Amino acid sequence: MPRHRSQEFRKFLDEVERNVPANLDIQVVLDNYGTHKTKLIRNWFLKRPRWHVHYTPTSASWNNQVERFNGRIASEVLGINVAGHADLEILLLGFNRAYNGRRQRVLSGGSPIDTVRRHLARNGRLANPHYKPADSNDLLPKVDEILYYANDVSQPDS
């Protein structure tokens, strides 16, 4: 069983550092586990200004929302029989597009996409220059086609 000490965590950070292009900042979200807060790790982060560390609240009530969202994906997307990885990826992109496009109470009636756009307009450094959103005109017909096929093959024998 692998150990979870600061030495192993440091090796993981070194691996990420080697593999992420130097021109990109790295946002990392950590829980409050002691391994993440040792002097070794704190000093490592201090020497690397492109790393931005965010610690989760100790109560981690936000985790309930993450689990709820993951459960929704499991019930609404992963229960569909698909032909392969490419089809699953298209379904997940379509689900994400539809989910993020709807208005949400917690965002004062806005959508997550609008909220992210406002944040990026205020702080352009947060933007990923390599990000290219899927073309809605191309994506949604593919989702419909996959769902049609999946429904056709998912019917029980009668």
N, C-alpha and C positions, 0 to 999 in steps of 0.2 A: 504494500500500500504506500503511495507516495506521501512524503512528509509535506507539511504546510508551514514551513519556517520562512523567515525573512531571506535566507540564502536562496531557497528555491524561487521565491517571489522575485528576487533580484535577477536571477538567471532569466526568468520569464520577461522581465522588463528590458533586459539587455537584448533579448531576441526581438522584441517588438521594436526597440530603438534601431536595430540593424536593418529591419525589414520595411520600415515606414520611410518614404522619401523625406530627405532632410528639409525640404521646403514646406512641409505640412506640420501644423500643430497637432498635438495629440491630446484629446480629452479622455480622461480616465475616471470612472466612477467606482469607488471602493466602499466596502462596508467598514465598520469600525473594529474589525478584527485586529488584534495586537500586532500580527505579522506586518500589516500595512503601515504601522506607525512607529516602527523601530528607528533608532538613530541612523542605521545603515540606509534604510529606505528614505527617510526624510532628507538626508544628505544627498542621496542619488537624485531625488527630484529637484533639490535646490540648484544643482549643477546643470540642470536641463530646463531652460525657460520655455521651451516649446511644449512641455508637458503641463497640462492644467488638471490638477487633482481636485475631485469633488467627493466628499464623503457623504454617505447616506445618513439620514437621521437615525439615531440609536433605536428609536421605537420602530422604524421601518414601516410605518403604516402605508407608505406609498407602494410597498410591495403588493398589497392587496389589489391595487389597480392593475399592476403588471400581471399578476396571476389571473385576474378577471379577464384581461385582454387575451392572454395566452389560451385560456379556456374557451373563449369565444372563437378564436382561430381554430382550435381543435374541433369544436362542434360544427362550425360553419364551413370550414375549408378542408381540414384534414380528413373528414369523414367521406369525402368524395373520391371515388376511384378514378385515378388518372393514369394515362399511358406511360408517363415517365417524368423525370426531373424537370424538363423544360416546361411541361404542362403545369406542374405544381408551382413552378416559379411564376408563371403567368397568372395562375389563380391567386397566389399570394399578393402579387403586385396589384391585381384588380381589386382584391379585398381591401388592401391598404389604401388604394386610391379612393374607393367608395367610402371607407370608414373615415379617412381624413378630410373628405370633402363635405361631410355633414356638419351642421351647426351643433355646437356642444354647450350645454349649460355652464360647465365649469370655465369656459372661455368667454363668458359674457355674451353668448349667442354667436360667437365667431367660430370659424373652423380652424383646426390645427394648421392647415396650409396657410391660411391668412395670418395666423399668429407667428409662424416661422418667417413668413415674408416680412412682417413688421420688424421682427428682431434683426433680420439680415439687413434691412434698410438702415437700421440704427447702427449696426456694427458689421460692416462688410467682411471683416477678418474671419468671421465665423463661417463664411460660405466655403464650400468645397468646390474649387475651380474645375474639378473633374466630373462633377455630378451632372448627369443628363437625365431629366425626368422622362419616363415612358410617354410616348405619344398617345393621348387618349383615343384618337381616331384609329390607331393601330391596335391598342391594347384591348379595349372592350369587346370588339368583334371576336377576338381570339378567345377571350374568357367565355363568351356566349357559345362559341363552337365547342370548346372543351366541356362546358357544362352539359350541352346537348348530348355529346358523345357519352359523357360520364353517366347521365341519367339513363341513356339507352342501355348501357352495359351493366348498370347497377340494379336493374329491376330483378326481383326474385322470379324464379321459374314458377309458372302457374300450372 
